């Protein structure tokens, strides 16, 4: 059974940084794709960044140049380094996984492609 647990959220001022972590268990497929999504109150869940099955990394336009996704397979962990945070980055952030093949760029970064989800971690950025 795939389990994802996020941590690292918090409150920061605009311009600050946070690093989110996701501990992954049960995702043993060689084709596992991983992603970060976020959802602000009253808005739809949106993709932030993704590592595809072949290791290709892609980002949503609003976070390009500010956020960095990475993974540590030895630690079964996924990370999201967030720099130059803006108030519009305020949201619940979710880690997501897919065991089947997923290749491509940000055009494939949408919730229906990822069956497994964590419970989320809140990020609040004040101006």
N, C-alpha and C positions, 0 to 999 in steps of 0.2 A: 504494500500500500504506500502510495506516495504521500509524503507529508512535508509541508513547507512552513517554516516559522520565521517571520520577519522580526527585526529589531533595529534600533538605532534612530528611530524617529525622535522628534522633539521640537522645541521652539527656538527660532533664531531670528536675528534681525536681517533685513535685506542686505545682500552682499556677503553674507556668511556662508558657511559650509557645513554639510552633514554627510555622514557615510552610513548608508543603510546596508544591513546584512540579511541574508536569507540562508538558513540552514536547511539542507535538502536531504531527505532520506527516502529510500525506495525507488529512486529514479535511476535504474540501472541500465537503461537502454543506451546503446552506443550512439543513437540518433537523438538523444535528448536535446531539446531546445529550451532555452530559459529566457524569461523576460521580466521586466518591471512595467507595471501599469499604475495609474493613479486615478482617483475619482474625487472631485471636489463636490461639495454640497450642491444639489440641484443640477448637476451635470452628469453626462455619460462617462463611463470608464474609458480612459484613453491610454494608448500605448506610450511608453516613455523610451524604452531601449530593449534590444533583443540580441541574444546570441543564438544564431541559427545552428542547425544540426552539423554544418560543416565548419563552424567556428566564426562565420561571418558576423560582424557586429554592425548594427544599424541603430539610428536614433531618430526620434521624432524631431521635426524642425524646431519646435520651441525650446528644446534642451541642447541642441547641437552646440558644441564648443564649451558647454558648461558642465555637463554630466558625463560620467564615464562608467560603463558597465564592465564588470570583470568577474571571473570565476576562479575558484581554487578547487580543482577536482580532488586533490588530496584531502581537503577539509570538507568536501561536499558543501561548498558554500558559494553563494552568489552575492555580489556587492554592487552598490550604486554610489559612486562618489559624486556628490552634488556641490558645485561651487557657484559663486556669484548668484546665490538664491534670490528670487524675486517674490513679492507677495502673491503673484499669480501661480507660483509653484505650490501654494498651500493646498493640501489634499491628503487623503488616505492613500498610502502607497502599498501596492500589492506585488508580491513575487508570484510568478506563474511558471508552469512547466508543461512540456508536451513530450511524450515518449516516442512518438512517431516522427518520421522525417519532416522537417520543415526547412526549406531553403528559400533564400531571397532576402530582400531588403525590408525597409520600413512599411512597404505596401502590404506585407503579411502580418504586421504587428497589430492584430486586433483580437479582442477577448475570445471569440469563438474558436480560435486556433489553439487555445490552451485549456485543457481539461482540468488541470490541477492548480489550486490556489491556496495561498496562505491567508491568514486572518487580517492582515494589514497592519501598518504602523503609521501613525499620524505625523505629518510634517506641517508645521505652522510657521510662516514667514511674515514678520511684522515690518511695516515700513518705518 
